[in-house]
Amino acid sequence: MRLCFVQKPDKESTSLREGTVDLETGVVGKTTGPEVRAQALFRDRFIGVVRMGHALSQGRITPSRYAKGRHINVSRRGLDKGPIDEALKPLGLEREVVTIVGGFSTALALARASDLIATVPDRQTGNLRAGLRGFPLPFPVPEVTISLLWHPRLDADPAHRWLRGLVLETCAALR
């Protein structure tokens, strides 16, 4: 067996439907095809991440201190607003997004080499944050459920069932 990890181009289920991808991981949303099967893998929370020596790496982090920084936004669709901005809005705060990237590893690399703040899922990026300072967000943000997704035509396929089982087992060990 060989695994090939590819970047998901959008939130649609097209790759699963067309059979170009056998499994996906992600958050089930409104654009996920209704025929797609999903199995919850784990829940994750967002945290802030900065380089060591950044102003936010010391002292108490308040919503205001967090918002006043310069931020990296992660969006496959290039959006400059997201759940973090929605969580800041009731507090009367707005953050300055200075760059938008397509993935969390890119956001972490930028945070490591600059004074920018990345906001990333805690469990999903744990091993990638070595040498960075992670901190709980100082305001409530809803957790997300990361799920395993596949097309129903593969439900009964023994090899696919085996692979889904391995993914579930691996994610259970991370809990």
N, C-alpha and C positions, 0 to 999 in steps of 0.2 A: 504494500500500500504506500502511496505517496500523497502527502498533503500539500496543497498549493494555496497559500493565503493571498487573497486579492482584495484590493480596496473596493468597498461598496460604493458605486457611483451615485446612488440616490437612495431614497427611502422606499422606493417601489419594490415589489416582489418579482419584477421581470426576470431576473437571473434565475430564481428558483422555478418560476413558471416555464421558462424556456429550456431549463435543464443545463444551463451553462455553469451553474453552481449547485452543489448537492446540499450544503448546509450554510446557514448564516447565523451569526449571533448579533443581537441588538435589542433595542427597545421596541416592543410591539406598539405600533401607532395607527393612526387613521388611514395611512397610505399602504399599510400591510394588506396584501390580498386576502379576501375573506376565506379563500380555500386553503391558505397556508396553515400548517400545523405549528404549534408553539409549545415549548416546555420551558418553564421558568428555571433558570440556572442559579441565580443569586441576586440579592439586592445590593445596591451600591449607593454611596452618598458622595456628593461633590466636596472637594477640599481646595483650598488655595495652595499654590506652590510658588516659591521664589528661590533665587540663588542664595547661598550662604553669604552673609554680609549685606543683603538687601535691607532697606529700612524696616520692612515688615518681618524680618527674621528676628527682631528684638522687640521687646515690650508687648503690651496688650494690644491686640488687634481689634479695633472697633469697626462697625459698619462704615463709618466715615473714613477712617484710615484706609480701609480696603478700597472703597469707592474712589478715593482721591488718586490712587495709583494709575499707572498706564497698563492696559490689559491686552491679552491675547484672547481672541474668541475662536472657539473651535466650531466650525460649521462646514459640512460637505457641500452645502448649497450657497456658501459665501454670505450668509446672513450676519449682520453686525449686532443683532439683538437675540436674546434667548431667555431661558429660564432664570438665569442669574439676574438679568436686567429686570425681569418681572418680579423677582423677590426683593430687589432694591427699591422698586417704585413706591410701595406703601410707606417706606421709610423716608421718602422725599429725596432719595439719592440716585445718582446716575454715574455710571463708570465711563471712562474714556477708553474705547477700544481702538488701539492703534494698528493692529494687524489681525487678519483673519486667516486661519489655517484649516486644512482639511482633516487633521487627525491629532490625537492627543500626544503621540510621540514627537511630532513636530513642535507642538506647543511647549512641551517639556524641554526640548533642545533649545528653543528660543529663550525660555526662562532661565536656563542654565547659563546662557552666554550674554545676558542683558539685565536691565532693571525692570523688565516686564513681569507681570503677574499672570500665571496660568491658573485656570480653574478646571480641574480634571476629576474623573471618578477615582475614588480612593483605592478600592480593591483592584480595579482593572489596570491601574498604572503603577501598582506597588513596586515591582522590580525595576521599573524605568526611572524611579525618582531618587536613586542612590546619589548622595551628595547634594541633594536639594532639601530645602526646609518646607515641609508640608504643615498646614495648619487648618483647624476646623473653620468653616465659614462663620462669621460672627452674626449671622442672621439665618432664619429657617429657609431651607430649600428642600423641596420634595425629593425623596429618594427615588431611584429608578430601578426597575426590574430588568435585568439582562436575561434574555431568553434565547433558546436554541430554536431555529426556524427551519422547516423543510417542506417540500411539496408532498401532498398525500400519495402521489404515485409511488413514492419510496417507502411508504409505511411498512409494507410486508417484506421488503428486500432484506435478507439476512445480514449482508455486509453493512448495509446502511444502519440497521438496527444495532449492530455491534458497535459501529462508530459513534452513534448517538449515545449508547451506553457508556463508552469511554469518556466522552465529553462530559456527561452528567457526573460520572464518578470523579473525574479530575476536578470539576468545579465544586463538588461536595467536599473534597479534601481541602479546599481553600477557605471554606466557611469558618 
